[in-house]
Amino acid sequence: MLPNAKTSLVPLCSIVTGIGLLAAGCGDNLAPDRLDDVSLPCPDEQMTFKLDRADVSAVVAQEIDLDGNDRPDNALGRAHDLVAALAPGFNTTDRFRGRLATDVAWTITLDRCKEDVRVTIAPTDTGLPHYPRAAGIVSPDGVLFAEDGTGQVPLLALADATGTNTNAGWRTGDALTIRAKLDGDTLSGVFAMALPTATVKADLAAPIAEFLTTEPADNAMRIVADANKDDVVTAEEVAATTTYGGMTQSDLSLVIDGEPQTSIAFRFHATARR
């Protein structure tokens, strides 16, 4: 993350005001500069790619450091891997790929002027016109890096292991960072962003509870979560477990709009729409 990024504002203000100085952008009514505030230097060319694969597993997606502590971030990918290890039916890889091909349309849009690029990740039918895009460059050999943007994630679709929730549950994240390779009509690589921890905790308990209720009675996670032993796991029971609290906790030293953040990352492949 660059020092002028919105996501760096709180740590920076704490440091500067702590030594008795007033920094521009530290007031409540002053918005910090974003990289996307700098206009592209020429008329831009736009390409839109449809995501056909997006794997949240930390094993393949945890590569990007969002908060500058020299450790890659993907708390929700690690949470996914933990649940899937104990209950393999929760694994999202094939299931979510199927939804990307059917009812969850997810796109990456590149606005490009020579090597300069702006990146938007959003549902097909919305875009994020009033939010900052990730800003960066594309090298002559197609290597793309961009950061300090916003993006949208179908959070409920990711956690819908039972296939009962038709609501994709689009949620907006910040600190969007993408590292990818542009190769003709394909774009592939990794992107990561920060989601408000409160949103994550509120959203994921219910679909996990629905999934655990369908698991065999001797499943360890179901046994632990079903506190009243009535054979129905509720969102409230899941939210009360130590495991859920740990999986969804804030893992980033970023506070955005006053809220702690939890990281999520994806290894993806996308194909250009023509």
C-alpha positions in Angstrom: 0.0 0.0 0.0 1.2 3.5 -0.8 1.3 6.1 1.9 -1.4 8.3 0.3 -3.9 5.4 0.2 -7.2 5.8 2.1 -6.4 2.6 3.9 -3.2 4.0 5.4 -4.9 7.1 6.7 -5.6 6.0 10.3 -2.1 4.7 11.1 -0.5 7.7 9.4 -2.7 10.2 11.3 -2.0 8.5 14.6 1.8 8.8 14.1 1.7 12.4 12.9 -0.6 13.8 15.4 1.2 11.9 18.1 4.3 14.1 17.6 2.3 17.3 17.7 1.9 18.0 14.0 -1.3 18.3 11.9 -1.3 16.3 8.7 -3.4 17.2 5.7 -6.2 14.6 5.4 -6.3 13.9 9.2 -9.4 15.9 9.8 -12.8 14.0 9.8 -14.1 16.0 6.9 -11.0 15.7 4.7 -10.7 12.8 2.3 -7.2 11.5 1.6 -6.0 11.3 -2.0 -6.5 8.0 -3.9 -4.3 6.8 -6.7 -7.3 6.8 -9.0 -7.6 10.6 -8.4 -4.9 11.0 -11.0 -6.5 10.9 -14.5 -5.3 8.6 -17.2 -3.0 10.7 -19.4 -4.8 9.8 -22.7 -8.2 8.5 -23.9 -8.5 5.1 -22.4 -9.2 1.8 -24.0 -11.5 -0.5 -22.0 -11.5 -4.3 -21.8 -14.0 -6.3 -19.7 -13.2 -9.8 -18.6 -15.7 -12.3 -17.2 -14.4 -14.3 -14.2 -14.7 -18.0 -14.9 -12.6 -19.2 -12.0 -12.0 -17.6 -8.6 -10.5 -19.8 -5.9 -10.5 -18.3 -2.3 -8.3 -21.1 -0.8 -5.3 -19.7 1.0 -3.2 -22.5 -0.4 -3.3 -20.9 -3.9 -4.6 -17.3 -3.3 -2.6 -16.0 -0.3 0.1 -14.0 -2.0 -0.7 -10.3 -1.5 0.3 -8.2 1.5 -2.4 -5.6 2.0 -1.2 -3.8 5.1 2.6 -3.7 4.6 3.7 -6.1 7.3 5.5 -8.4 4.9 3.0 -11.2 5.3 0.5 -12.2 2.6 -3.2 -11.8 3.6 -6.2 -14.0 3.1 -8.0 -14.6 6.4 -11.2 -15.8 4.8 -9.2 -18.2 2.6 -7.6 -19.7 5.7 -11.1 -19.9 7.3 -12.4 -21.7 4.2 -9.6 -24.2 4.3 -10.1 -24.9 7.9 -13.8 -25.7 7.5 -13.2 -27.7 4.3 -10.6 -29.8 6.0 -13.1 -30.8 8.7 -16.1 -30.9 6.4 -15.0 -31.4 2.7 -18.4 -30.6 1.4 -17.8 -26.9 2.2 -15.0 -26.7 -0.4 -16.0 -23.9 -2.8 -13.7 -24.6 -5.8 -16.0 -26.5 -8.1 -19.3 -25.2 -6.7 -18.4 -21.6 -7.0 -17.0 -22.0 -10.5 -20.4 -23.4 -11.4 -22.1 -20.3 -10.1 -19.8 -18.1 -12.0 -20.9 -19.8 -15.2 -24.6 -19.4 -14.3 -26.1 -17.0 -11.8 -23.2 -15.0 -10.4 -21.7 -12.8 -13.1 -18.4 -11.3 -11.9 -16.2 -9.1 -14.0 -12.9 -7.3 -14.1 -12.8 -4.1 -16.2 -9.5 -2.6 -17.3 -9.3 1.1 -18.3 -6.0 1.5 -20.0 -3.8 4.2 -21.5 -0.6 2.7 -22.8 1.1 1.3 -19.7 -1.2 3.1 -17.2 -4.2 1.1 -16.0 -7.3 1.3 -13.7 -9.0 -1.8 -12.5 -12.6 -2.4 -11.4 -13.9 -5.7 -10.0 -17.7 -5.8 -9.7 -20.9 -7.5 -10.8 -21.6 -7.3 -14.5 -24.6 -5.2 -14.2 -23.4 -2.5 -11.8 -19.8 -1.4 -12.0 -18.5 1.0 -9.3 -18.6 4.4 -11.0 -18.4 6.4 -7.7 -15.7 4.3 -6.1 -11.9 4.5 -6.7 -10.5 2.0 -9.1 -7.2 0.2 -8.4 -4.4 2.1 -10.2 -1.2 0.8 -11.6 0.6 -0.3 -14.7 0.7 -3.0 -17.4 4.2 -3.8 -18.6 5.0 -4.5 -22.3 4.9 -8.2 -21.6 1.5 -8.0 -20.0 2.3 -8.1 -16.3 -0.3 -6.0 -14.5 -0.1 -4.6 -11.0 -2.6 -2.2 -9.5 -3.6 -1.1 -5.9 -5.6 1.2 -3.7 -9.0 0.5 -5.2 -12.4 -0.9 -4.3 -14.0 -4.1 -5.4 -17.1 -6.2 -4.9 -17.2 -9.8 -3.7 -20.2 -12.2 -3.8 -19.7 -13.1 -0.2 -22.9 -15.1 0.4 -22.5 -17.1 -2.8 -19.0 -18.1 -1.7 -20.3 -19.5 1.6 -23.5 -21.1 0.2 -22.4 -24.8 0.4 -26.0 -26.0 0.5 -27.1 -24.2 -2.7 -30.1 -22.8 -1.0 -29.3 -19.1 -1.1 -30.0 -17.3 -4.5 -28.7 -14.0 -3.1 -25.1 -13.5 -4.2 -24.5 -11.1 -1.3 -22.4 -8.6 -3.0 -20.2 -6.7 -0.5 -17.8 -3.8 -1.2 -14.2 -4.1 -0.1 -11.3 -1.6 -0.1 -7.5 -1.8 -0.5 -8.1 -3.8 -3.7 -4.7 -5.0 -5.0 -4.3 -7.1 -8.1 -1.3 -8.9 -9.6 -2.0 -10.6 -12.9 -0.9 -11.5 -16.4 -2.7 -10.1 -19.4 -2.3 -12.6 -22.3 -4.5 -11.7 -25.3 -8.1 -12.4 -24.3 -7.3 -13.9 -20.9 -6.4 -12.3 -17.6 -5.1 -14.5 -14.7 -3.4 -14.0 -11.4 -4.4 -13.0 -7.8 -6.3 -10.2 -6.3 -7.0 -9.3 -2.6 -9.0 -6.8 -0.7 -10.2 -5.9 2.8 -13.8 -6.3 3.9 -15.3 -4.7 7.1 -15.0 -7.3 9.8 -18.4 -6.6 11.2 -19.9 -7.4 7.7 -18.0 -10.6 7.5 -19.1 -11.7 10.9 -22.7 -10.8 10.3 -22.9 -12.5 6.8 -21.1 -15.8 7.2 -22.7 -17.3 10.3 -26.0 -18.2 8.7 -24.7 -20.1 5.6 -22.2 -22.0 7.7 -24.9 -22.9 10.2 -27.1 -24.2 7.3 -24.2 -26.3 6.0 -23.4 -27.8 9.4 -27.0 -28.7 10.0 -26.8 -30.9 6.8 -23.6 -32.6 7.9 -23.5 -36.0 9.6 -24.4 -36.0 13.3 -20.8 -37.1 14.2 -19.1 -34.2 12.4 -16.9 -32.5 14.9 -17.7 -29.0 13.8 -21.5 -29.7 14.0 -21.2 -31.2 17.4 -19.3 -28.2 18.8 -21.6 -25.6 17.1 -24.9 -27.3 18.1 -24.8 -25.9 21.7 -28.3 -27.0 22.7 -28.1 -30.4 21.0 -31.4 -30.0 19.1 -29.8 -31.2 15.8 -30.2 -27.8 14.2 -27.3 -25.5 14.1 -28.3 -21.8 14.1 -26.4 -18.7 13.1 -26.4 -17.5 16.7 -24.8 -20.8 17.8 -22.1 -20.6 15.1 -21.4 -16.9 15.9 -20.9 -17.9 19.6 -18.1 -20.4 18.9 -14.5 -19.6 19.5 -13.6 -21.1 16.1 -15.9 -18.7 14.2 -14.7 -15.7 16.2 -11.1 -16.6 15.3 -11.8 -17.3 11.6 -13.6 -14.0 11.0 -11.5 -11.7 13.2 -9.7 -8.6 11.9 -6.3 -9.7 10.6 -5.2 -6.4 9.1 -3.6 -3.3 10.6 -6.0 -1.2 8.6 -9.0 0.8 9.8 -11.2 2.1 7.0 -14.0 4.5 7.8 -13.5 3.6 11.4 -14.0 -0.1 10.9 -11.5 -3.0 11.4 -10.9 -5.1 8.3 -10.6 -8.8 7.4 -8.8 -9.9 4.3 -9.9 -12.0 1.4 -8.0 -13.1 -1.7 -8.6 -15.0 -4.9 -6.6 -16.8 -7.5 -8.5 -16.2 -10.7 -8.9 -16.7 -14.4 -11.0 -14.5 -16.6 -11.8 -14.3 -20.3 -12.5 -11.1 -22.3 -16.0 -10.4 -23.3 -16.3 -9.4 -27.0 
